[in-house]
């Protein structure tokens, strides 16, 4: 149980440290869930805004609203994480 509390604390601390100038991590959804194989856990969906982390040449071509969506299903000691990219504009081809 102590590990689980520590893990949640460190994830929260890291998210807070990465948030500056209105960017960083936005928690979209955070709720308990039950997995048929692993039992009770926590589902979290986050948006990680990355525009300020890009080099200046990339910021010139990437939309201002640039983020990665992370969906995570956490059930100690296992975590499933699914990242996806969203740019706020139609995809480039």
C-alpha positions in Angstrom: 0.0 0.0 0.0 2.9 2.4 0.8 4.4 1.9 -2.7 1.0 2.7 -4.3 0.7 5.9 -2.4 4.3 6.8 -3.2 3.8 6.1 -6.9 0.7 8.3 -7.1 2.6 11.1 -5.2 5.6 11.0 -7.6 3.4 11.0 -10.7 1.6 14.0 -9.3 4.8 15.8 -8.4 6.4 15.2 -11.8 3.2 16.5 -13.5 3.3 19.7 -11.4 7.0 20.2 -12.1 6.5 20.0 -15.8 3.7 22.6 -15.8 4.8 26.1 -16.6 3.5 29.1 -18.7 0.1 27.5 -18.9 1.5 24.4 -20.4 2.2 21.1 -18.7 -0.2 18.4 -17.7 -4.0 18.6 -17.7 -5.8 15.7 -16.0 -8.9 15.1 -18.1 -10.2 12.1 -16.3 -9.2 10.3 -13.1 -11.5 7.6 -11.7 -11.5 4.2 -10.2 -12.1 1.1 -12.4 -12.3 -2.6 -12.0 -10.3 -4.9 -14.3 -11.7 -8.5 -14.6 -8.2 -10.0 -14.4 -6.3 -7.6 -12.1 -8.9 -6.2 -9.7 -9.4 -2.6 -8.6 -7.3 0.2 -10.2 -7.3 3.8 -11.3 -7.9 5.1 -14.9 -6.3 8.4 -15.8 -6.4 10.4 -19.0 -3.9 13.3 -19.3 -3.0 15.8 -21.9 0.7 16.7 -21.9 1.2 20.1 -23.7 4.6 20.1 -25.4 4.7 23.3 -27.5 7.3 25.1 -25.3 9.5 22.0 -25.2 9.9 22.0 -29.0 12.9 23.7 -30.7 12.1 27.1 -32.3 12.1 25.7 -35.9 9.5 23.1 -34.9 7.3 25.6 -33.2 7.1 27.6 -36.5 5.4 24.6 -38.2 3.5 23.0 -35.3 0.2 24.4 -34.2 0.1 26.3 -31.0 -2.1 23.6 -29.4 0.2 20.6 -29.5 -0.2 17.8 -26.9 0.1 14.1 -26.4 -2.8 12.3 -24.8 -1.9 9.6 -22.3 -4.4 7.0 -21.1 -3.3 4.9 -18.2 -4.8 2.0 -16.3 -2.9 1.6 -13.0 -3.4 -1.4 -10.8 -0.5 -2.1 -8.5 2.0 -3.4 -9.5 0.9 -3.2 -13.2 0.3 -0.2 -15.4 -0.9 -0.1 -19.0 -0.2 3.2 -20.8 -1.5 4.2 -24.2 -0.1 7.5 -25.7 -1.5 9.3 -28.7 -0.7 12.5 -30.4 -3.1 15.4 -31.1 -2.1 18.6 -32.8 -5.4 20.5 -32.9 -5.4 20.7 -36.7 -5.8 18.2 -39.6 -3.0 15.7 -40.0 -0.2 16.5 -42.3 0.5 14.0 -45.1 
